[in-house]
Amino acid sequence: MRRRGRGAGGGGVGGRPPFVRAPAARLLEDRGTRTESPALAEDAQPTESEKEIYNQVNVVLKDAEGILEDLQSYRGAGHEIREAIQHPADEKLQEKAWGAVVPLVGKLKKFYEFSQRLEAALRGLLGALTSTPYSPTQHLEREQALAKQFAEILHFTLRFDELKMTNPAIQNDFSYYRRTLSRMRINNVPAEGENEVNNELANRMSLFYAEATPMLKTLSDATTKFVSENKNLPIENTTDCLSTMASVCRVMLETPEYRSRFTNEETVSFCLRVMVGVIILYDHVHPVGAFAKTSKIDMKGCIKVLKDQPPNSVEGLLNALRYTTKHLNDETTSKQIKSMLQ
């Protein structure tokens, strides 16, 4: 495997520790798995042919940590909204609630717009990592820097959705904003902030935030659309890329020799999120999904790896498998796998 000098993006989102250090071809052989693929190397730097896509994606990833920080610090306007609803005749309280909600909706708009940028970045990476004449494993060997970015996007996505799921204020704020805006229109009251979020955008944002895991839904839809729009590309090019990445993560996590090399628990979290992310994308794209016996993903092994972690650290990831996959409840899913996820 070629090793490259550390690239500018080598530290990952928020200076997160490196993902994988050992060649995955060796990792997977050690476990008796036939798949051969490189690791998503920490020091992967783009080659000339990768640079255009890499630079486009890097611009998006540079903003990812700031988005997560904004979401983490999102407190909502629950108090102001309750006061306004309880005292509908008090104009000052109405103005106070509106004044609190408008800037928050500006943040929600920013998150939504970032999801669109992330979708475009993912589609660019999928195009590069699945194109002919190379096989998916050859792509992961040749384009390690792009494979690493793919993992970064999935890591961000799972983190974003974990934070969103535990923050009911987001939907409450946006619902209040839309109700108030509607009332202001009926009464012909000029609405500051309406230009920021017009009705069409508000409808799209409403659908986005109604999802339990909006970023994952965005990426799942983008992957499905990518496959349907590229009918000349064998679907295996996409599904094999995803299943190989899932195998790399699982082997890294379940093999003591490799797990012991992780110097930081955040690396474990990173591997877990990427593994769950590619499973969900695979399940949405593959005709029979990730849970069938013919699946190239060892779902029992992946679920066991999750269950072996401290429960409070993986509940969100297990919920993502339970509620955002497409084929879990199919008849082709074994009773054992279903019971493991109960």
N, C-alpha and C positions, 0 to 999 in steps of 0.2 A: 504493500500500500504506500502510495506517495504521501509523504508528510510535507506540509508546507509551513512557511513562517507564519507567525501570528498576524492575523489581519486586524484591521481597525475595529472590526465588530467582534473580536474574539471574546470579549468579556461577557457578551450576552446582555439581555435585558436587565438593567439595574445592577450590573456588575455581578450577576449570578455566576456561581462557579461553573467550570467546564462541564460539559455533558458526559462525554465518553472518551476515555483515553486509549483503550485497547482496541486492536482491529477486530471488528465484529465477525469477519469471516472466521477467525480463530475461535471467537466466543461461541458462535453457533455450531461450529464443528465439535467443540468440546462437549456440547450438550446433545450430540448425535442428531443435529438438525442439518438437513441438506442445504438449506439456504446459505448462500455466501454473499456477504455484503460488507462494506467498510463500516466502521463506526462513524457517527456524526462527530467528526473530530473537532476538538476544542480550538486547534490552531489552524483550521482550514481557511485558506485565503483564496479569493476567486482568481481563476485563470482568465486570460483575455476573453475567451468565449463566454464566460459567465458574467463578466463585469457589468454589462448593460442591465440585465435582470437584477443582479446582486445590488447594484447601486439604487435602483428603483425601490426595491424592498427595504433596503437599509434606511432610506428616508422615512418610511412608514414606521419601522421598528424603533427608530430613535425617539418617536413620540409616544411609544407604548407605555413606558414607565410613568410618564407624566399623566397619562389617562388613568392608570391604575391608582396613582396618588390622589387624583381628583375624586375618583370614585370612592376610595377608602375614606376620604375626609367629608364625603357628602352626608350632611346631617338632616336635610329636609326642612320644611316649613310647617311641620305638624302643629306646633303651638299656635302660630299665627292663623293658620287655616281653621283650627277649632274655635278660636276666639271670634273669627269673622262669621262662621256658621252659626254660632250660638247667639250672636248679636247682629242680625242682618240689617238692622236699621242704623247701626253705628258706622257712619261713613269713614271715620278715621281708622277703625279696625279693618274695614274692607280695603282701604288704601294700603294699610300696613301689610296685610296678607298678600295683596297683589305685588307690592314692592319687594316682598321676600321671595315670591315664587318666580318672578320674571328672570332674575339672574340664574336661578337654579335650572330653569328650562333652557337657558343658554348653554349650561353645562351638558344637559341631556342631549341637546342638539349636537354638541361637539362629540359626545360619545357615539351617537348614531352615525354622524358623518365619518368618524374614524372606522366604524364597522364597514362602511362602503370602501374605504381605502384599503382596509385589510383584505376584503374580498378580492379586490383587483390584484393585490400583491400575491395572494394565494393562487389565483388563476395563472398569473405569470410563472410562478414556481412550478405548478403542475405541468404547464406547457413544456418547461425546460426539462423536468425530471421524467417525463413519460414519452418524449419524442423518439421517433425511429432514427437510426437503425439500432440503437442500443437497447439492451434489456434494462428493466428497472434497477437491478443490482449493479449493472455496469454504470448506470447514471449515478447511483449513490456513491460509487467508487470514484468516478470522474469529477462529479460536481459536489464535492463534500461541503463547500461553503454554502451552496444553495440548500442542500439537505439540512444543514444546521439552521438556516433561516426558517425553513419549513417547521422544524421543531420549535423554534422561538415563537412562531405565530401560534402554534397549538398551546404552548405553555402560557402565553399571554391570554389566549381565549378562555382556557379553563380557569385561570385566576380571575379574569373579569367576571365570568359567570358565577363563580363562587361568591364574590363580593356582592353582585347584583341580587342573588337569591336571598341574601340575608338582610336586604335593605328595602322594606316595604314602602319607605317614604318616597321612593322614586315614582312608583305608579300613583300614589296618593297625590303627590305634587302635580304630576302631569294631568291627572283627571280634574283636579281643581282648576288648573290653568285653562283647560279646554271648556269647562262649564262656565267659568267666569267670562272668558272671551266670547262665548256664544251669547251670554246675557248682555254683554257690552254692545255687541253688534245689534241685537234686537232693540236696544235703547239708544242706538246711534251715538254711543260714547266712544271717542277716539281711544284706541288701545295702544299704549306704548309697548313695544315688543312684538306687536302683531307682524310687523314686517320681517322680523327675525324668523318666525315660524308660521308660514302661511298654512292654509287649510290642508292642502295636498301633503305637505311635509308633515304636518301634525298627524294626519291619518297613517302615514308610513311609520312615524315614530311610535304611534300608539300600538301598531301591530308588533313592532320590534320589542317594545318593553312588556307586551303582554306575554311574551315567551318566557318560560322559566329560565332558559339558557339562550339568550338572544344571540350572543356571538357564535356559539356552536351551531345554532340554526342557520345563521348567515353563511358559515363555512360549509355546512352540510349541503345547503341549497346550491352554493357556488360549485362544489365538487360534482354534484349531480348534473348541474347545468353544463359544466365543462365536459363531462362524459357524453352527454346527449348532443352537444354541439360539435364534437369531434368523432363522428361515427366512423371515420376512416382509421381511427386509432383503436387497436384492440383494447377492450375494457381491462384486460389483464395487466396492461402497462400501468394503469392507475392502481388497481387493487393489489398487484404484487408489490408496488412501491410502498403502499400503506401497510401491508401485512409484514413486509421485511422490517420496516421501522418498528412495528409492534413487537416483533421477535427480538430485535436488538435490545429494546427497553426491558422486556421481560427477562432475558438472559442476564443482563447487567444487574438486575435487581435480585434475582433468585440464586445467583452463584456467589457463594461467600468470598471466593478469591477476588472477584471483581468488586463486589459490594464493599469489601474492606478497604478498597482504594479510595472510596469517596471520603473526602476530607470535610465535607459539609453536608448536613442533612438537607439543605436546600437542593443539592444535586439529586437526592432521592426524590424529593417532591417534583423536581423538573422531569425526571424520567417517568414518574407515575402519571403526570399530567399529559405528557406527550403520548404515552402508551394508550391512555384512555381516549385521547383526541383522535388518534389514527384508527382505533377500533370503531369509533362512532362514524367517522367518515367512510370507512370500509363498509360498515353495515348499511349506510344509506346508498352507496354506489353499487355494491355487489348484488346481483339478482336474487341470491338466496341469503345474503347477509353474513354476519360474522359468527353467528351462533350455530349454524348448521354443521353437520359432521364433515361436510366437504370443504368447510372454511379453511383457509390457509393460516388462520390465527388460532393459536392454542388458547381458547377462551378459558378453559378450566385452569390452566397455568397462570393466565393473566389475573383472573379473579382471585386465585389463591395468593398471588403476590400482593394484591390489594388488601386482602383479609389479614395478611401477616403483619400489616402496619398498625400503629396505634389507631384505634377506631376513630377518635375525634379528628385525625388528620386526613382520613380518606372518605368520610361519609359523603361529602360533596361529590367525589369522583364515582363512588358506587351509585349515588342517586343519578348521576349523569348517564351511567350505563342502564339504570332501571327505566329512566323516563325520557331519554332523548335518542335512544336507539330505535330502529324501525322494525327489527325482526325478533326481538326477545320473546314475544308472546306467540310466535309462529308455532305450528305443530311440529316443525322440524327441529325445534330447540329441545334438547334433552331435559328430562325432569331434574336431573342432577344440577345442570347449569341454572335452571330456574330456581331451584331450592337454594343454591349458593348465593343468589342475589336477593332472596327474600329477607 
